[in-house]
Amino acid sequence: MKKTGKPRIIYSNHAHYRIGLRGLNKTSIEQTIRQPDRVIREAEGQTKYIKRMGARVYNVIGSYKADQHAILVVSAWVHGEQDPPDYLWLFITLPFRFIYWVWKWLFAQKHVRRRR
C-alpha cells in the first residue's frame, strides 16, 4: 500500500539534543524541510535542507524512511552560529586554564619595566 500526503517528521535522539542545545524550535525546522530554499542530496540517502528565515540560515540533515513514511531529522543548526560551551568541559579544564593564566601573568610581570 502506497502512502500519500506529506511525510511525518520524526527526530533522532541526537537531533533532539542538538535542537535543545542550540535553542532552535521545531516549527522552523519543519518549515525548512517542507519549504526549503535549497535541497542537497548527500551520501547514505541523507538530504540537506537549507532555508533562510530573516537573518538566519537553517540547515537540517534528514533521511526519508519509506517504511514509516517519515523524514528522520538527524541534525539541525543555524549557519554561522556557534554552539554554547559545554559547562562540564569548562569545569574539567578549569584548573588547567587557571594554571595557564597564572603562568602567563607571572611571565608577563618579568618584562614590565619599573619606574624610578
PARO-407400 format. One record per residue (C-alpha): residue in one letter; x, y, z. Coordinates in pm, 1 decimal, decimal comma. Layout:
<rs>
+---------+----------+----------+----------+
: residuo :        X :        Y :        Z :
+---------+----------+----------+----------+
:       A :        X :        Y :        Z :
...
+---------+----------+----------+----------+
</rs>
This chain:
<rs>
+---------+----------+----------+----------+
: residuo :        X :        Y :        Z :
+---------+----------+----------+----------+
:       M :      0,0 :      0,0 :      0,0 :
:       K :    148,4 :    331,6 :   -109,6 :
:       K :    125,0 :    611,6 :    143,3 :
:       T :     28,2 :    954,3 :     17,3 :
:       G :     39,3 :   1301,0 :    161,7 :
:       K :    314,7 :   1475,1 :    349,3 :
:       P :    556,7 :   1251,3 :    533,1 :
:       R :    571,3 :   1284,6 :    910,4 :
:       I :    877,6 :   1447,4 :   1062,9 :
:       I :   1048,9 :   1250,0 :   1338,6 :
:       Y :   1365,1 :   1334,2 :   1530,8 :
:       S :   1662,5 :   1121,5 :   1631,5 :
:       N :   1796,3 :   1142,4 :   1988,1 :
:       H :   2096,9 :   1334,9 :   1855,4 :
:       A :   1868,2 :   1583,4 :   1680,6 :
:       H :   1661,9 :   1636,8 :   1997,9 :
:       Y :   1981,6 :   1703,6 :   2194,1 :
:       R :   2127,5 :   1944,4 :   1935,3 :
:       I :   1799,8 :   2130,5 :   1885,3 :
:       G :   1773,4 :   2191,1 :   2260,0 :
:       L :   2140,8 :   2284,6 :   2288,6 :
:       R :   2119,1 :   2531,1 :   2002,8 :
:       G :   1788,2 :   2684,4 :   2110,1 :
:       L :   1608,8 :   2603,0 :   1786,1 :
:       N :   1236,6 :   2546,1 :   1756,1 :
:       K :   1074,3 :   2257,4 :   1575,5 :
:       T :    842,9 :   2485,7 :   1377,5 :
:       S :   1140,8 :   2644,4 :   1199,4 :
:       I :   1296,8 :   2304,4 :   1138,0 :
:       E :    973,4 :   2165,5 :    992,3 :
:       Q :    933,4 :   2474,8 :    774,5 :
:       T :   1290,8 :   2424,2 :    648,7 :
:       I :   1204,0 :   2066,9 :    547,0 :
:       R :    860,7 :   2143,4 :    397,1 :
:       Q :    960,0 :   2463,1 :    208,4 :
:       P :   1340,0 :   2464,3 :    159,4 :
:       D :   1526,9 :   2721,9 :    -45,6 :
:       R :   1782,4 :   2456,3 :   -141,0 :
:       V :   1794,5 :   2077,2 :   -124,4 :
:       I :   2124,4 :   1889,5 :   -146,1 :
:       R :   2134,4 :   1510,5 :   -175,2 :
:       E :   2413,5 :   1368,9 :     36,1 :
:       A :   2572,1 :   1030,6 :     95,2 :
:       E :   2391,1 :    735,9 :    251,8 :
:       G :   2046,7 :    855,4 :    147,9 :
:       Q :   2059,4 :   1173,3 :    354,2 :
:       T :   1932,8 :   1508,9 :    238,3 :
:       K :   2037,1 :   1856,8 :    349,4 :
:       Y :   1757,1 :   2114,7 :    358,6 :
:       I :   1855,7 :   2483,0 :    366,8 :
:       K :   1624,0 :   2777,6 :    428,6 :
:       R :   1683,7 :   3145,3 :    505,5 :
:       M :   1443,7 :   3291,0 :    761,6 :
:       G :   1520,7 :   3653,2 :    830,3 :
:       A :   1891,4 :   3684,1 :    906,7 :
:       R :   1928,4 :   3314,5 :    997,6 :
:       V :   2005,6 :   3029,9 :    757,4 :
:       Y :   1871,1 :   2699,0 :    886,7 :
:       N :   2039,0 :   2371,6 :    788,7 :
:       V :   1866,3 :   2039,1 :    851,6 :
:       I :   2001,7 :   1691,6 :    773,6 :
:       G :   1734,2 :   1427,9 :    729,0 :
:       S :   1667,9 :   1097,5 :    562,8 :
:       Y :   1343,2 :    958,6 :    426,7 :
:       K :   1220,7 :    636,2 :    589,6 :
:       A :    983,7 :    475,1 :    338,6 :
:       D :    858,5 :    208,6 :    579,6 :
:       Q :    737,7 :    478,6 :    819,9 :
:       H :    653,1 :    740,4 :    552,7 :
:       A :    858,9 :    985,3 :    756,4 :
:       I :   1160,6 :   1211,8 :    738,1 :
:       L :   1405,5 :   1138,5 :   1018,3 :
:       V :   1584,0 :   1457,1 :   1127,3 :
:       V :   1942,2 :   1367,5 :   1214,8 :
:       S :   2077,0 :   1713,8 :   1298,4 :
:       A :   1990,6 :   2082,3 :   1266,1 :
:       W :   2181,3 :   2407,8 :   1307,2 :
:       V :   2190,0 :   2771,4 :   1202,7 :
:       H :   2477,0 :   2857,0 :    970,0 :
:       G :   2738,5 :   3078,4 :   1134,8 :
:       E :   2617,3 :   3036,3 :   1492,8 :
:       Q :   2840,9 :   2862,8 :   1746,4 :
:       D :   2719,0 :   2601,1 :   1990,5 :
:       P :   2713,8 :   2721,9 :   2350,7 :
:       P :   3005,6 :   2595,3 :   2561,4 :
:       D :   2977,1 :   2258,8 :   2730,5 :
:       Y :   2982,7 :   2350,1 :   3100,1 :
:       L :   3114,0 :   2010,5 :   3208,6 :
:       W :   3416,2 :   2055,4 :   2980,7 :
:       L :   3469,7 :   2408,1 :   3114,5 :
:       F :   3460,4 :   2272,1 :   3471,3 :
:       I :   3704,3 :   1988,5 :   3394,6 :
:       T :   3953,2 :   2220,5 :   3224,9 :
:       L :   3925,5 :   2496,9 :   3485,5 :
:       P :   4244,3 :   2401,3 :   3681,4 :
:       F :   4448,4 :   2392,2 :   3361,0 :
:       R :   4316,3 :   2724,6 :   3242,2 :
:       F :   4389,3 :   2875,9 :   3585,1 :
:       I :   4748,1 :   2746,2 :   3580,6 :
:       Y :   4792,7 :   2884,3 :   3229,1 :
:       W :   4654,9 :   3223,7 :   3334,0 :
:       V :   4887,6 :   3240,2 :   3640,2 :
:       W :   5187,4 :   3132,7 :   3430,8 :
:       K :   5108,4 :   3394,9 :   3168,5 :
:       W :   5063,7 :   3664,7 :   3433,7 :
:       L :   5391,7 :   3575,2 :   3610,1 :
:       F :   5584,1 :   3563,0 :   3282,9 :
:       A :   5443,9 :   3900,0 :   3174,6 :
:       Q :   5548,9 :   4055,3 :   3507,3 :
:       K :   5917,6 :   3985,5 :   3435,1 :
:       H :   5904,5 :   4207,1 :   3128,0 :
:       V :   5732,4 :   4506,2 :   3288,7 :
:       R :   5971,6 :   4799,1 :   3339,8 :
:       R :   5978,9 :   4955,8 :   3678,9 :
:       R :   5976,8 :   5333,4 :   3702,0 :
:       R :   6211,9 :   5503,9 :   3943,9 :
+---------+----------+----------+----------+
</rs>
